Amino acid sequence: MNSLPVRLQFGRDAITAREDGYSCLTPLERQFAMEFVVSGNTLKAMAAQFAVPLKDITKMYNDPVVRGFISDLQAEVFQHKLINEQWVEGQVMKLWPQLLGEEPVPLVDKSGAAFMAKKFHSTEVTSLLKHFGGNADQKKAGGVYVQINFGAMGVEPPPIDIIEHSDE
């Protein structure tokens, strides 16, 4: 079983399985691999969780295709654990239409009733534009100035009532 041709065939099987999305895995093998990655349990704990004999869980774990699937899952999880500038920018871009009021967002009225509505989040948009706008030199020099022209967006400014005025 440890001969080179057998090991090469296992490697080819693992590569083929990756290319076709691991469709060759049984539902139990797929569930085992996902649960193993998420929980981080020992094989003994996994055997108890799935009510499967430990020798069967060990055999499943040692299968090169299952191991390849576990490895790919772990790489995917690791990729999402890194919160870097690109990840943050991606999250902002996903939310950007909601922040601009182009897509509805969940809101709650004063009575506590939840509803969906389009709302322009001016404070958040301004903050994000300041954060992502400009270069490092501009930010060191005091930041970036953001001006939102509500008139160009078709938003009428609220009327201003002057209650008391003196020309002194």
HUQUIUR-V335848 format. One record per residue. N is the residue number from 1. RES is the residue in one small letter. PSI is psi in whole degrees, -180 to 180 (* if undefined). OMEGA is omega as a letter, one per 40 degrees, with the letter a starting at -180 (none if undefined). D_LAST is the distance of its C-alpha to the last C-alpha in Angstrom with 1 decimal. Layout:
N RES PSI OMEGA D_LAST
N RES PSI OMEGA D_LAST
This chain:
1 m -24 a 98.9
2 n 13 a 97.3
3 s 153 a 98.9
4 l -47 a 96.7
5 p -38 i 97.4
6 v -43 i 96.3
7 r -38 i 93.1
8 l -39 i 92.3
9 q -41 i 92.8
10 f -42 i 90.4
11 g -43 i 87.8
12 r -40 i 88.4
13 d -42 a 88.1
14 a -41 i 84.8
15 i -44 i 83.4
16 t -42 a 84.7
17 a -42 i 83.2
18 r -43 a 79.7
19 e -33 a 80.0
20 d 17 i 80.7
21 g 26 i 78.1
22 y 37 i 80.6
23 s -17 a 82.1
24 c -13 a 85.4
25 l 144 i 84.0
26 t 161 i 85.0
27 p -36 i 82.3
28 l -44 i 83.4
29 e -42 i 83.1
30 r -47 a 79.7
31 q -42 i 78.4
32 f -49 a 79.9
33 a -46 a 78.2
34 m -44 a 74.8
35 e -37 i 75.1
36 f -43 a 76.5
37 v -44 a 73.5
38 v -46 a 70.9
39 s -33 a 72.6
40 g 17 a 74.1
41 n 160 i 77.0
42 t 165 i 80.4
43 l -37 i 83.3
44 k -43 i 84.8
45 a -37 i 81.7
46 m -38 i 81.5
47 a -43 i 85.2
48 a -41 a 84.4
49 q -41 a 81.3
50 f -2 a 83.3
51 a 47 a 86.5
52 v 141 i 88.4
53 p 144 a 90.9
54 l -39 a 89.6
55 k -33 i 92.2
56 d -39 i 90.8
57 i -42 i 87.2
58 t -43 i 88.3
59 k -43 i 90.3
60 m -44 a 87.2
61 y -35 a 85.0
62 n -8 i 87.5
63 d 126 a 87.7
64 p -34 a 86.3
65 v -43 i 84.5
66 v -43 i 82.9
67 r -41 i 81.9
68 g -41 i 80.4
69 f -43 i 78.4
70 i -44 i 77.2
71 s -44 i 76.3
72 d -40 i 74.3
73 l -43 i 72.5
74 q -39 i 71.6
75 a -40 i 70.3
76 e -44 i 68.1
77 v -44 a 66.8
78 f -40 a 66.2
79 q -37 a 64.2
80 h -10 i 61.8
81 k -17 i 61.4
82 l 115 i 59.8
83 i 103 a 56.0
84 n -178 a 55.0
85 e -41 a 52.3
86 q -39 i 54.5
87 w -45 a 55.0
88 v -45 i 51.3
89 e -39 i 50.5
90 g -41 i 53.3
91 q -40 i 51.9
92 v -43 a 48.4
93 m -31 i 50.0
94 k -37 a 51.9
95 l -14 a 48.7
96 w -47 i 46.5
97 p -34 i 47.3
98 q -40 i 46.4
99 l -35 i 43.1
100 l -9 a 42.2
101 g 15 i 43.1
102 e -25 i 46.2
103 e 147 a 48.6
104 p 150 i 48.3
105 v 154 i 47.7
106 p 132 i 48.6
107 l 164 i 45.7
108 v 131 i 45.7
109 d 179 a 43.9
110 k -19 i 42.6
111 s -4 i 46.1
112 g 2 i 47.7
113 a 133 i 49.4
114 a 143 i 49.8
115 f 165 i 49.5
116 m 135 i 49.2
117 a 159 i 46.2
118 k 128 a 44.6
119 k 130 i 41.3
120 f 121 a 39.1
121 h 81 a 38.5
122 s -41 a 35.3
123 t -45 a 34.9
124 e -42 i 38.6
125 v -45 i 38.7
126 t -44 i 35.7
127 s -44 i 37.3
128 l -39 i 40.7
129 l -39 i 39.4
130 k -42 a 37.7
131 h -47 a 40.9
132 f -15 a 43.3
133 g 155 i 41.2
134 g 175 i 41.4
135 n -179 a 43.8
136 a -38 i 44.2
137 d -41 i 42.5
138 q -40 a 39.4
139 k -38 i 39.4
140 k -31 a 39.8
141 a 5 i 37.0
142 g 3 i 34.5
143 g -169 a 35.7
144 v 135 i 35.4
145 y 126 a 32.4
146 v 128 i 33.1
147 q 125 i 31.2
148 i 122 a 32.6
149 n 96 a 32.0
150 f -32 i 32.4
151 g -41 i 32.2
152 a -22 i 35.4
153 m -1 a 37.0
154 g 18 i 36.4
155 v 122 i 34.0
156 e 134 i 31.2
157 p 150 i 27.9
158 p 149 i 26.9
159 p 146 i 24.3
160 i 122 i 20.8
161 d 119 i 19.5
162 i 117 a 15.8
163 i -43 a 15.8
164 e 135 a 12.3
165 h 138 i 9.2
166 s 145 a 5.6
167 d 19 a 3.8
168 e * none 0.0
